[in-house]
C-alpha cells in the first residue's frame, strides 16, 4: 500500500425521511440564518422545499431561498448568490439538489465569507480559500459526489472556461441522503449520474500504482453501479437500486476509491472542455470521451486494463491485449445501453466538428499551453488533439 492522507469529515445522514432532520443538523453546525440554494424548481414542485422551510420555521431558524441554478453551474450565478447571501446576512449555506446546486452553494459560501474577493481567482488557483461559511446538503441527484467531496466545478460563461476547485473548505458539514428524493428524475439524468459515478472511480483506478485493497474497493463499486444502474434505468422507483447508486456516488468522490494512487482525471478534463464549449451535460461529456481516451493510453500499462476487464466485466478469454480492449468496449457498450453518447456524432449538443474547433478544444484543455493532463499517461496538447480527433466520429 502506498502512502496516503484520508479525511472525509462530512456527517452522512442516510435513508428514508432523513430530510426531516435538516433543522436539527443546521443547528448542530451553528446555522441561524440559512441561505438555501436550489436548481430549476423541482424541489419546490415535489414539496421538498416546503417541508424543509417549515422545519426551519418551527426551529426558529431564519432562511432565504435562491433558485435557478442550471446544469454546468456558472460563476455568474454563484456571484449573484453571493450578493444575495451577504444582503441576507447568511451564516449557513444549504444546497438542495444535485452537484450543480451543491457546487454553487460552495461557491456562495466562499464568496460570502470573503466579500472582497473575486471567487474565480480561487478556481484559477490565483488565490487559496482560507475561510468559508459552513455548507449543508440535501441530495436529490446521485451523480457528482459533491455532497461529501472537497471539489467544486464552475463555468465562467464569459470565457467558456470550466474549472474545478479542490480545497478542504469545500467539504460540507452534513449530507442528508434520502434515495426516495431521486425517484422523480428522468432516465437521462439518472444515466448521466451513473456515468459520473463510474468515472469518478475510473479516473482514480487508472493510475500507475497498484494498491490491492483500494483497487478491490473500486472494482466492487464499479460492479455495483453497473448492475444497479441497469436496474434503475428500468425503474427509477427501485429503492434498492437507487439507494446503492446514491451511496456509491458519495464513495466514488470522497477519496476512498483512490487511496494510495495518483489519480488521472484526464477524461474529466477532456469532458470539461466539451461542457464549457457546447453546454453538454457533464455525465454525457464523460461518456463521449472515456473510450477514446482509454484506447489511446491503454498500452501505457496494459495490465491495469486487463485487471479491469477481468474483475469488473468478468472477461477471461483471449490474450492480454484482447482482454484489455474487450473491457474498454464493454464499458462503451454499457454507456450506450443506458442512453449515453460515446462520440461527437451521438451527442446532439456537439455533432461533428472542424479541425479548427478540435484544435481550439485541445488548446483550452491545456489552459492555453500551460499544462499537461493525466497521471496514468501524461498527455500534452498533441495527445489531447488526437483523442478529440478520435472522438469526432
QUIWO-V994159 format. One record per residue. RES is the residue in one letter. OMEGA is omega in whole degrees, -180 to 180 (* if undefined). D_FIRST is the distance of its C-alpha to the first C-alpha in Angstrom with 1 decimal. Layout:
res & omega & d_first
RES & OMEGA & D_FIRST
RES & OMEGA & D_FIRST
This chain:
res & omega & d_first
X & 179 & 0.0
X & -178 & 3.8
X & 173 & 6.7
X & 170 & 8.8
X & -177 & 12.2
X & 180 & 13.5
X & 180 & 17.2
X & -169 & 19.4
X & -176 & 22.7
X & 177 & 25.1
X & -177 & 27.0
X & 179 & 27.2
X & -166 & 30.5
X & 170 & 30.4
X & -176 & 33.2
X & 175 & 36.9
X & -175 & 39.2
X & 178 & 36.6
X & 179 & 38.3
X & 179 & 41.1
X & -174 & 38.9
X & -176 & 38.7
X & -180 & 41.3
X & -179 & 39.7
X & 174 & 36.3
X & 178 & 38.1
X & -179 & 39.9
X & -177 & 36.8
X & 167 & 35.3
X & -178 & 38.6
X & 175 & 40.2
X & 176 & 44.0
X & -168 & 44.8
X & 177 & 42.6
X & -173 & 42.5
X & -177 & 41.6
X & -180 & 40.3
X & -171 & 40.6
X & -169 & 41.3
X & 176 & 44.2
X & -179 & 45.8
X & 180 & 44.4
X & 175 & 43.2
X & -177 & 46.8
X & -179 & 48.3
X & -177 & 46.1
X & -179 & 47.2
X & -179 & 43.7
X & 179 & 44.9
X & 179 & 48.0
X & -179 & 46.1
X & -178 & 43.8
X & 177 & 46.6
X & 179 & 48.8
X & 178 & 46.1
X & 178 & 45.7
X & -178 & 49.5
X & 180 & 49.8
X & 180 & 47.3
X & -179 & 49.4
X & 178 & 46.7
X & -178 & 48.2
X & 173 & 46.7
X & -177 & 47.3
X & -180 & 46.1
X & -177 & 45.0
X & 176 & 44.8
X & 176 & 44.8
X & -178 & 41.2
X & 172 & 40.7
X & -170 & 37.8
X & -170 & 36.1
X & -171 & 37.0
X & 172 & 39.0
X & -176 & 39.1
X & 179 & 42.8
X & 178 & 42.5
X & 180 & 40.0
X & 176 & 42.5
X & 179 & 45.3
X & 178 & 43.3
X & -179 & 42.7
X & -180 & 46.4
X & -179 & 47.1
X & 178 & 44.5
X & 179 & 45.9
X & -180 & 49.5
X & -176 & 48.6
X & -176 & 47.0
X & 172 & 43.7
X & 179 & 41.3
X & 179 & 38.8
X & 180 & 37.8
X & 176 & 37.4
X & -180 & 36.1
X & -178 & 37.4
X & 179 & 36.4
X & -175 & 33.5
X & -178 & 31.4
X & 178 & 34.5
X & -178 & 36.1
X & 179 & 32.9
X & 176 & 32.1
X & 178 & 35.8
X & 178 & 35.7
X & 178 & 32.8
X & 178 & 34.9
X & 179 & 38.0
X & 179 & 36.2
X & -177 & 35.2
X & -180 & 38.7
X & 178 & 40.6
X & -178 & 38.8
X & -169 & 39.5
X & -179 & 42.9
X & -175 & 43.7
X & 168 & 40.7
X & -171 & 40.6
X & 178 & 37.3
X & 178 & 36.8
X & 171 & 35.9
X & -177 & 32.7
X & 176 & 31.8
X & 177 & 32.7
X & 173 & 30.7
X & 178 & 33.9
X & 178 & 33.4
X & 178 & 30.6
X & 180 & 31.1
X & 179 & 31.7
X & -179 & 33.3
X & 172 & 34.0
X & 177 & 35.8
X & -179 & 33.9
X & 169 & 33.3
X & -173 & 33.3
X & 164 & 32.9
X & -172 & 34.7
X & 177 & 33.0
X & 179 & 35.3
X & 178 & 33.4
X & -177 & 30.0
X & -167 & 28.5
X & -176 & 27.2
X & -176 & 24.9
X & -178 & 26.6
X & 177 & 27.4
X & -173 & 24.0
X & 177 & 22.7
X & -175 & 23.0
X & 175 & 24.8
X & -177 & 28.4
X & 175 & 30.3
X & 176 & 34.0
X & 174 & 36.5
X & -175 & 39.1
X & -179 & 42.0
X & -178 & 44.1
X & -176 & 41.9
X & -178 & 40.1
X & 176 & 36.7
X & -175 & 33.8
X & 175 & 31.1
X & 178 & 28.0
X & 177 & 27.4
X & -179 & 24.1
X & 175 & 24.7
X & 180 & 24.0
X & 177 & 27.7
X & -175 & 27.4
X & 176 & 25.8
X & 177 & 28.5
X & 177 & 29.5
X & 176 & 29.9
X & 176 & 29.8
X & -171 & 32.4
X & 176 & 31.5
X & -177 & 34.3
X & 180 & 33.8
X & 179 & 37.6
X & 179 & 37.9
X & -173 & 36.5
X & -175 & 39.2
X & -178 & 41.6
X & 173 & 39.4
X & -177 & 40.8
X & -180 & 39.0
X & 180 & 38.2
X & 175 & 36.5
X & -180 & 34.4
X & 177 & 33.5
X & 179 & 32.5
X & 178 & 30.3
X & -180 & 28.6
X & -179 & 27.9
X & 179 & 26.5
X & 177 & 24.1
X & -175 & 22.9
X & 177 & 22.7
X & 177 & 20.6
X & 180 & 17.9
X & -179 & 18.7
X & 173 & 18.5
X & -177 & 14.9
X & -180 & 14.0
X & 178 & 15.7
X & -173 & 13.7
X & -172 & 13.0
X & 176 & 9.2
X & 176 & 7.7
X & -165 & 5.2
X & -177 & 7.3
X & 178 & 8.2
X & -180 & 8.6
X & -179 & 10.5
X & 176 & 12.5
X & 180 & 13.5
X & -180 & 14.7
X & 179 & 16.5
X & 178 & 18.2
X & -180 & 19.3
X & 179 & 20.7
X & -180 & 22.6
X & -178 & 23.9
X & 179 & 25.2
X & -178 & 26.7
X & -178 & 28.6
X & 176 & 29.6
X & 177 & 30.5
X & 179 & 33.0
X & -179 & 34.5
X & 179 & 34.7
X & 177 & 36.6
X & -177 & 39.1
X & -178 & 39.6
X & 175 & 38.3
X & 177 & 39.6
X & -174 & 37.2
X & 180 & 35.6
X & -178 & 32.9
X & -176 & 31.8
X & 178 & 32.3
X & 178 & 30.4
X & 179 & 27.3
X & -179 & 27.4
X & -179 & 27.9
X & 177 & 24.9
X & 180 & 22.7
X & 178 & 24.1
X & -178 & 22.8
X & -178 & 19.3
X & -172 & 19.1
X & 175 & 19.8
X & 176 & 18.6
X & -173 & 15.1
X & -173 & 13.5
X & 179 & 13.2
X & -175 & 11.5
X & -180 & 8.8
X & 179 & 6.4
X & -179 & 9.1
X & -179 & 12.5
X & -180 & 14.9
X & 176 & 18.2
X & 174 & 21.1
X & 177 & 23.7
X & 176 & 25.4
X & -179 & 25.8
X & 177 & 27.3
X & -180 & 29.6
X & 179 & 30.6
X & -179 & 31.3
X & 176 & 34.0
X & 178 & 35.6
X & -179 & 35.8
X & -177 & 37.1
X & -172 & 39.8
X & 179 & 40.7
X & 175 & 39.7
X & 179 & 37.9
X & -175 & 35.8
X & -179 & 32.2
X & 179 & 30.9
X & 179 & 33.5
X & 179 & 32.6
X & 178 & 29.0
X & 178 & 30.4
X & -169 & 32.8
X & -166 & 30.2
X & -177 & 27.1
X & -179 & 28.5
X & 174 & 30.1
X & -175 & 26.9
X & 180 & 24.9
X & -179 & 27.6
X & -171 & 27.8
X & -167 & 24.1
X & -178 & 23.0
X & 175 & 23.7
X & 175 & 21.3
X & -174 & 18.5
X & -177 & 20.5
X & 179 & 17.9
X & 178 & 16.2
X & 175 & 19.6
X & 179 & 20.3
X & 179 & 17.4
X & -180 & 18.7
X & -177 & 22.2
X & -170 & 21.5
X & 179 & 19.3
X & -175 & 21.1
X & 177 & 24.5
X & 177 & 24.8
X & -175 & 26.2
X & -176 & 26.3
X & 177 & 29.4
X & 177 & 29.9
X & -176 & 28.1
X & -178 & 24.8
X & 180 & 26.7
X & 179 & 28.9
X & -180 & 26.1
X & -179 & 24.2
X & 178 & 27.5
X & 177 & 28.4
X & 177 & 25.3
X & -178 & 26.3
X & 178 & 29.8
X & 178 & 29.0
X & 179 & 27.4
X & 180 & 30.4
X & 179 & 32.7
X & 177 & 31.1
X & 179 & 31.7
X & -176 & 35.3
X & 178 & 35.7
X & 173 & 35.1
X & 179 & 37.5
X & 175 & 35.2
X & 180 & 36.3
X & 173 & 34.4
X & -175 & 36.5
X & -175 & 39.0
X & 179 & 42.0
X & 180 & 40.6
X & -177 & 40.2
X & 179 & 43.7
X & -174 & 42.6
X & -175 & 41.7
X & 179 & 43.6
X & -175 & 44.0
X & 178 & 43.9
X & 178 & 45.5
X & 179 & 43.8
X & 178 & 44.6
X & 179 & 42.7
X & 178 & 39.7
X & 178 & 39.8
X & 177 & 40.2
X & -180 & 37.1
X & 179 & 35.1
X & 178 & 36.6
X & -177 & 35.8
X & 176 & 32.2
X & -174 & 31.8
X & 178 & 33.5
X & 174 & 36.5
X & -176 & 34.8
X & -179 & 32.7
X & 165 & 29.1
X & 177 & 27.0
X & 174 & 24.7
X & 176 & 21.5
X & 176 & 18.0
X & 168 & 17.6
X & 179 & 21.0
X & -176 & 22.8
X & 175 & 26.3
X & -176 & 29.4
X & 180 & 32.8
X & 177 & 33.9
X & -178 & 30.8
X & 179 & 31.2
X & -180 & 34.9
X & 179 & 34.3
X & 176 & 32.1
X & 179 & 34.7
X & 178 & 37.3
X & -179 & 35.5
X & -175 & 35.5
X & -180 & 39.2
X & * & 40.7
